[in-house]
Amino acid sequence: MNINDNLSINSPVDNKKL
């Protein structure tokens, strides 16, 4: 998984997971 993809695809809640 790329962090950039996570920021784009996932919601802010998922972002906190990072």
mmCIF file as Biopython writes it, N, C-alpha, C and O atoms, coordinates in Angstrom:
data_model
#
loop_
_atom_site.group_PDB
_atom_site.id
_atom_site.type_symbol
_atom_site.label_atom_id
_atom_site.label_alt_id
_atom_site.label_comp_id
_atom_site.label_asym_id
_atom_site.label_entity_id
_atom_site.label_seq_id
_atom_site.pdbx_PDB_ins_code
_atom_site.Cartn_x
_atom_site.Cartn_y
_atom_site.Cartn_z
_atom_site.occupancy
_atom_site.B_iso_or_equiv
_atom_site.auth_seq_id
_atom_site.auth_asym_id
_atom_site.pdbx_PDB_model_num
ATOM 1  N N  . MET A ? 1  ? 0.839   -1.210 0.000  1.0 0.0 1  A 1 
ATOM 2  C CA . MET A ? 1  ? 0.000   0.000  0.000  1.0 0.0 1  A 1 
ATOM 3  C C  . MET A ? 1  ? 0.870   1.255  0.000  1.0 0.0 1  A 1 
ATOM 4  O O  . MET A ? 1  ? 1.836   1.353  0.757  1.0 0.0 1  A 1 
ATOM 5  N N  . ASN A ? 2  ? 0.524   2.191  -0.839 1.0 0.0 2  A 1 
ATOM 6  C CA . ASN A ? 2  ? 1.247   3.468  -0.845 1.0 0.0 2  A 1 
ATOM 7  C C  . ASN A ? 2  ? 0.542   4.459  0.062  1.0 0.0 2  A 1 
ATOM 8  O O  . ASN A ? 2  ? -0.686  4.531  0.080  1.0 0.0 2  A 1 
ATOM 9  N N  . ILE A ? 3  ? 1.318   5.218  0.807  1.0 0.0 3  A 1 
ATOM 10 C CA . ILE A ? 3  ? 0.710   6.196  1.712  1.0 0.0 3  A 1 
ATOM 11 C C  . ILE A ? 3  ? -0.106  7.203  0.906  1.0 0.0 3  A 1 
ATOM 12 O O  . ILE A ? 3  ? -1.180  7.627  1.335  1.0 0.0 3  A 1 
ATOM 13 N N  . ASN A ? 4  ? 0.406   7.580  -0.258 1.0 0.0 4  A 1 
ATOM 14 C CA . ASN A ? 4  ? -0.312  8.552  -1.086 1.0 0.0 4  A 1 
ATOM 15 C C  . ASN A ? 4  ? -1.681  8.017  -1.474 1.0 0.0 4  A 1 
ATOM 16 O O  . ASN A ? 4  ? -2.659  8.765  -1.489 1.0 0.0 4  A 1 
ATOM 17 N N  . ASP A ? 5  ? -1.760  6.732  -1.787 1.0 0.0 5  A 1 
ATOM 18 C CA . ASP A ? 5  ? -3.043  6.140  -2.151 1.0 0.0 5  A 1 
ATOM 19 C C  . ASP A ? 5  ? -3.977  6.163  -0.954 1.0 0.0 5  A 1 
ATOM 20 O O  . ASP A ? 5  ? -5.172  6.423  -1.095 1.0 0.0 5  A 1 
ATOM 21 N N  . ASN A ? 6  ? -3.434  5.892  0.216  1.0 0.0 6  A 1 
ATOM 22 C CA . ASN A ? 6  ? -4.267  5.895  1.414  1.0 0.0 6  A 1 
ATOM 23 C C  . ASN A ? 6  ? -4.851  7.275  1.654  1.0 0.0 6  A 1 
ATOM 24 O O  . ASN A ? 6  ? -6.033  7.410  1.971  1.0 0.0 6  A 1 
ATOM 25 N N  . LEU A ? 7  ? -4.024  8.295  1.503  1.0 0.0 7  A 1 
ATOM 26 C CA . LEU A ? 7  ? -4.502  9.657  1.749  1.0 0.0 7  A 1 
ATOM 27 C C  . LEU A ? 7  ? -5.595  10.018 0.753  1.0 0.0 7  A 1 
ATOM 28 O O  . LEU A ? 7  ? -6.527  10.750 1.086  1.0 0.0 7  A 1 
ATOM 29 N N  . SER A ? 8  ? -5.481  9.509  -0.462 1.0 0.0 8  A 1 
ATOM 30 C CA . SER A ? 8  ? -6.439  9.881  -1.504 1.0 0.0 8  A 1 
ATOM 31 C C  . SER A ? 8  ? -7.726  9.064  -1.391 1.0 0.0 8  A 1 
ATOM 32 O O  . SER A ? 8  ? -8.825  9.594  -1.549 1.0 0.0 8  A 1 
ATOM 33 N N  . ILE A ? 9  ? -7.573  7.765  -1.115 1.0 0.0 9  A 1 
ATOM 34 C CA . ILE A ? 9  ? -8.729  6.866  -1.174 1.0 0.0 9  A 1 
ATOM 35 C C  . ILE A ? 9  ? -9.438  6.772  0.172  1.0 0.0 9  A 1 
ATOM 36 O O  . ILE A ? 9  ? -10.667 6.811  0.240  1.0 0.0 9  A 1 
ATOM 37 N N  . ASN A ? 10 ? -8.663  6.649  1.232  1.0 0.0 10 A 1 
ATOM 38 C CA . ASN A ? 10 ? -9.263  6.413  2.541  1.0 0.0 10 A 1 
ATOM 39 C C  . ASN A ? 10 ? -9.753  7.700  3.171  1.0 0.0 10 A 1 
ATOM 40 O O  . ASN A ? 10 ? -9.328  8.794  2.800  1.0 0.0 10 A 1 
ATOM 41 N N  . SER A ? 11 ? -10.656 7.554  4.130  1.0 0.0 11 A 1 
ATOM 42 C CA . SER A ? 11 ? -11.209 8.717  4.822  1.0 0.0 11 A 1 
ATOM 43 C C  . SER A ? 11 ? -10.247 9.188  5.899  1.0 0.0 11 A 1 
ATOM 44 O O  . SER A ? 11 ? -9.325  8.453  6.253  1.0 0.0 11 A 1 
ATOM 45 N N  . PRO A ? 12 ? -10.431 10.386 6.431  1.0 0.0 12 A 1 
ATOM 46 C CA . PRO A ? 12 ? -9.560  10.923 7.483  1.0 0.0 12 A 1 
ATOM 47 C C  . PRO A ? 12 ? -9.443  9.966  8.671  1.0 0.0 12 A 1 
ATOM 48 O O  . PRO A ? 12 ? -8.405  9.921  9.331  1.0 0.0 12 A 1 
ATOM 49 N N  . VAL A ? 13 ? -10.489 9.212  8.941  1.0 0.0 13 A 1 
ATOM 50 C CA . VAL A ? 13 ? -10.430 8.264  10.059 1.0 0.0 13 A 1 
ATOM 51 C C  . VAL A ? 13 ? -9.353  7.224  9.779  1.0 0.0 13 A 1 
ATOM 52 O O  . VAL A ? 13 ? -8.583  6.862  10.669 1.0 0.0 13 A 1 
ATOM 53 N N  . ASP A ? 14 ? -9.301  6.744  8.532  1.0 0.0 14 A 1 
ATOM 54 C CA . ASP A ? 14 ? -8.273  5.779  8.157  1.0 0.0 14 A 1 
ATOM 55 C C  . ASP A ? 14 ? -6.897  6.444  8.159  1.0 0.0 14 A 1 
ATOM 56 O O  . ASP A ? 14 ? -5.884  5.810  8.455  1.0 0.0 14 A 1 
ATOM 57 N N  . ASN A ? 15 ? -6.885  7.713  7.830  1.0 0.0 15 A 1 
ATOM 58 C CA . ASN A ? 15 ? -5.620  8.443  7.834  1.0 0.0 15 A 1 
ATOM 59 C C  . ASN A ? 15 ? -4.992  8.409  9.219  1.0 0.0 15 A 1 
ATOM 60 O O  . ASN A ? 15 ? -3.774  8.286  9.349  1.0 0.0 15 A 1 
ATOM 61 N N  . LYS A ? 16 ? -5.815  8.516  10.248 1.0 0.0 16 A 1 
ATOM 62 C CA . LYS A ? 16 ? -5.295  8.496  11.620 1.0 0.0 16 A 1 
ATOM 63 C C  . LYS A ? 16 ? -4.590  7.169  11.897 1.0 0.0 16 A 1 
ATOM 64 O O  . LYS A ? 16 ? -3.663  7.104  12.704 1.0 0.0 16 A 1 
ATOM 65 N N  . LYS A ? 17 ? -5.037  6.123  11.228 1.0 0.0 17 A 1 
ATOM 66 C CA . LYS A ? 17 ? -4.403  4.813  11.398 1.0 0.0 17 A 1 
ATOM 67 C C  . LYS A ? 17 ? -2.937  4.866  10.985 1.0 0.0 17 A 1 
ATOM 68 O O  . LYS A ? 17 ? -2.089  4.205  11.584 1.0 0.0 17 A 1 
ATOM 69 N N  . LEU A ? 18 ? -2.649  5.653  9.963  1.0 0.0 18 A 1 
ATOM 70 C CA . LEU A ? 18 ? -1.268  5.758  9.501  1.0 0.0 18 A 1 
ATOM 71 C C  . LEU A ? 18 ? -0.461  6.466  10.576 1.0 0.0 18 A 1 
ATOM 72 O O  . LEU A ? 18 ? 0.742   6.671  10.411 1.0 0.0 18 A 1 
#
